[in-house]
């Protein structure tokens, strides 16, 4: 309920308080050269851009993740491809909607150890599984389809140059995810009932030295929908009456986490390495799916470049075709 209240409040704030910018006369700029005997300029602009920069999956570690020495999170780079349509109902202000694609990445790395208390069905007793990671690094990618909606303001500088800025809200849809773990892993065990320690040189019992290059998978706990806030600021050069060039900076931040913690029947989060009864071997499940990460929040900051397609509405203004 709190999440939906927040979304409703943001929508009311966005569309209830329209942005009216007044930065000097615009009557002599290129966009009004094609308009005769009117100050009302309904202008349609389609903007197609591609860009990249810091596209991070900001992690919130669980208490166990925070208390694991040697484990650290790294930020990642990504890309954004977007197409938007803007209707300028005023010389300075318009509304914008569009679609896009966003790739956000992250990583976890370090040399660390983790100890897990498990139950062995084969031996009908509990034991400690010791996992020692060396030169460990995991990369994660999240692929999102985006639908931004916002308000756009513009200020003309010369006949061909103008500044544009947009703010708004959007919905993103997770369309895919991927992780890959690399490094080396030693697994050993301690059996309290037997006062026995098994070193990582008994592969017949599942305890050995592993090279982790083959561990791949996807996030098993993503929310299908989420909301983000965004802003961009750019320079717009009108090359011809119909075509322009666009270059600027962008920012977006998810309002909520893109994953929900997975819990087993006992209410515990999954282990990073667990015993698979079907394959009869230990399996690496991925950081995002494990007890180390509570949430991830995508953040994007970068540069984008593109082209604009512009035309006037002949039904709503007295336009000269020149």
N, C-alpha and C positions, 0 to 999 in steps of 0.2 A: 504494500500500500504506500509506503514512504517513497518508493521508487517512482510510482505513477504520479504522486503528488508533485514530485520534483519535475517530472517531464511536463506536466500541465502548467506549472508555474513558469517554466522556461519558455514554453510556447506563447503564453499570455504576454510575457515580458518582451519577446521578440517581435510579435506582430502588433501588440498594443501600442508600443512606443516607436513609431516610425521615425527614421532618421532623415532630418531635413537639413541639408548642408547648404550654406550660402558663402561662397568664397570668391565673390566678384562677378562681374558680368560675363556671360558666355555667348552673347548674341553674335559675335564676330568669329566664332570658332568654326572649324571644318564641319562639325555636326549640324550647325544651323545654317551653313551656306546653302543647303539644299531645301531650306524652308522659307516660305514667303508669307508675310503678313500674319504671323502667329508666334507666340512665345511658348506654346504648349507643344512639346516635342516627344511624341511616342516613338521611341527608338528601340529596335530589336537587335540584340547582340548575342551571337553564339560564340562561345569561347572553348577552344580545344587545347588542353595543356598536358604536358608531361614533365615530371620533376622528380627530385630525390633529395635525400638528406638524412637526418637523424630520424629513423622510424623505429622506436624502441618499444619493447614489451616490458614496461616497468614492473618488476616483481615485488610482491610483498611476501617475505619469508615467514614461515611458521616459527614458533619458538625453537623447534628442533633445528630448523635451517639456520636461525641466528646463532645457535649454540654449537655449530659445527665449524671448528677452526679450519682454515685453509680453503673453505668454499666461498666463492665470490661471484657476483653477477656482473655481466658486461652488457653494454649497450650495443645496438646494432643499427645498420643502415638499411634503407628500403627505398621504395619508389611509389609514386602516385601518378595515375593517369585519370584525367577527368574531362568531362564535357558538360558545359552549363549553358543555360539559356537565361538571359536577363531582359526584362521588359522595363524600360525607363518610362514610367508614367509622369515624370517630372524631369526638368532639365538636369537636376542634380541627383535624383534618387530613383531607384528601381528595385524590383524584386527578382530574385535569382533562384533557380532550381536546376538540378542536374543529376548525373550519375557518374560513378567513378570506381576505380579499383585501387586498393591500398595494400601494400605488402609491408608488414612490420616484422622485425627480427630481434633476437636477443641471444644471450648465451650464458652458460654457467661453466666455471672452470676452477681448477686448483688441485692440490694434493690434500686429501682428507680421508678420514676413517669414519665408518658408521657401524653401529652394533645393534642387532635386532634380535628380540626374543621370539623364537618360533617353536612350533610343535611339529614333531616328526611322527607321521602316521606309521612309518615303517618300524620305528623303534618304540612307539607309544611313550614318548617322553619329550620334555622341552629341552631346548638347547639355545645357545647364543650363536648367531651367524655374524662373523666379523668380515667386513668388506673394507679393504684398503685400496684407495684409488690413487693412481699415479699419472701425472700429466693428463689429467682428465679435462676434457672440454666437450660441452654439448651445445649445439646450435639449434635454435628454434625459429620457425617461421609461421606466421599467421596471415592468411589471405582473406581479404574482406571486400565485399561489394558495398559501395556507399551511395547514399541518396541525400545530398545536402540541400537545404532550403534556407534562404537568408535574405538580407537586405543589402543592397549595393549603393554606394555613393561615389560620385565622380567630380573631379575638378579639372577644368581645362587650363592648360598652361600656354599653349600656342594654338595655331590652326591645326596642327597635327599631333601634338603631344597632350596627354592628359594623365592624371593619376586616378586610380580606381581602388576602392577598398570594399571588402565584404565581411559581414559577420553573420552568424546564424547557427542553426542546429541541424543535425542530420541523423539518419539511421544507418547503421552498418550491419551487414549480414555476413556471418562467417561462412565462407565457401570452401575452406580447406585449411589444413595445418600439417606441420611436419617437424620432426626432430631427428637429430643424428648424434649419437654419442661415440666419442673416440677416446682412446687412452688405454690404460692397463688396469687390471683389477685382480687383486688377490683375495680369494675367499678361504676362510678357515672357520673353525667352530670350537666351542667349549661346551662340554656336557657336564653340568653340575652334579647330576645324580651318579655319574660314573667317574667324576673327578678326572676327566679325559679332555685333552686338547688335540685336535686334528689339524695339522699343518696344511698349507695349500699345495701339497704334493701328492694328494690322493684323489686323482680325477675319477676313479671308480666310485667314489662316494660323493662326487659333485664338488669337491674342493680342489681348486687348481688356480693357475695363473692364466688369466684371460686377456686377449687383445680385443678391444671393444669396437673395432672398425665396422663391424657388421650390424650394430644395434641401431635400428631405425623404427620409426612409428609415427603416430599422429596423436593429437590431444584427444583424450576420451571424455572431456568434461566441459566443452565450450557451451556458452549461451548462444543460441542461434541469432538473436537480435540484441542490439545495444544502441545507445544514443551517444553522440559526440557533439562537442562544440567546436566551431572552426572560425578562423579569420584569415584573410589574405590581403596583401597590399601590393600593388603593381603599377608599373608604367605602361601606358598603352600608346602606341604609335600608329596613327591611321595612315597607311601607305597609299591606299586608293579609297574611293568612295565606299567600296564594299569590303575591303580586306585590310586588316591591321595586324600588328605584332604585339605580343604581350609578354612581359617578363616581370617576375616579382617573387615575393616570399609568401609562405603559407604556414599555418599552425593548426593542429587539431588535437583534441584530447578527449578520450572516452570518459563518459560520466560514471561508468560502473566497470567492474571487473568483467573480463571476457570469459572467465572460467568459474565454475562452481566446484568446490572441493568434493572429491569422491569419498564416500565413507562405506566401510564394510558393515556387516551385521552387528559388530560390536561397537560401531561408531568411531572406528579408527581410520585414518587416511592410509592409502597404500604405501608399501615399502618401495624404495628405489630398486632394489633387487629382491625378487621373490621366487619361491619354488613353484614351478609349474608341474602339477601332478600328471598332466597328459604327456608332456615331453620328458618328464623325469629329470629336469635340469633347472638350474637357476636362470631366470630371465630378467633382463634389464627393462624397466617399465617407463623410463623417462622422467626428467625432473618435474615437468608441469603436471604429470599424473601422480606425483608422489607426495609424501608427507613433508617435503621440504618447502613447497611453494603454496601459499594460501590464495593468492590472486595475481593476475597480470592485467595491466592497464595500458593500452596502446597510446603512445604519444608520438606525434609527427611534427617535425620542423624542417623546412627545406626551401629550396629554390625551384621555381617552375617556369617553363617557357612554352609559348604556344602562338596560335594565330586566332584572330577574331573575324567573324563574318557579320557584317552590319547592313541593315536596311531600314528604311522608314516605312511607316504604315500609310499608304496613300488614301485610305479611307478616313483618316483622322487628322490630316493636315494638308494644307495646300502646298504640294511639293513641286519644285522645279526639277526636271530630269536633266541635270547637268553635272 
